[in-house]
Amino acid sequence: MIEEMGTVVAVEDNYAWIETQVKTTCSSCKASDSCPTSTVAKAFSPKPEHIKLAVPCALVVGQQVKIGITENALLRASAMVYIMPLMLAMLALFILHVAAPQIHELLALLVAMFAALGGFWWASRYAKADCHQAKFAPVFLGATQQAVKTAKHEIPIHKLDL
């Protein structure tokens, strides 16, 4: 289970809006002062993500929660986003090379680009389909007690009796 800490920003019935911060590794790198990638990363500060999540207990705004996603879901999503478009582009190039070996390289590149874009479109549609959303949705793992102050995403979690 891949775990992440978040903050409750709104509560609606049995749902809570959880805000998580996107983290980069540039801030912890020793070479970040002289690295051009770190300079670019600092220029584009990431926006916080908001997730609507079903919760089994009452939460209050400002409370810290732990959410998680299974490793299997993360690997499947990564394969859909990275491998599928690449495989479609290579398959399109192979079919194009077999069907028309004398085709111009720019046209072949254009066909491969559209095949890759089709792969991204398919991955987006697949992940957004109602029957597949539960596979990729994070789950609620626990929450802090309200009086506890925390630091560095390490918080005491109370177990829920579900």
Secondary structure, DSSP 4 states (H G I P E B T S, - for coil): -EEEEEEEEEEETTEEEEEE----SGGG-TTTTT-HHHHHHHHSPPPPEEEEEE-SS---TT-EEEEEE-HHHHHHHHIIIIIHHHHHHHHHHHHHHHH-TT--HHHHHHHHHHHHHHHHHHHHHHHHSHHHHHHH--EEEEE--TT---BTTB---BPP--
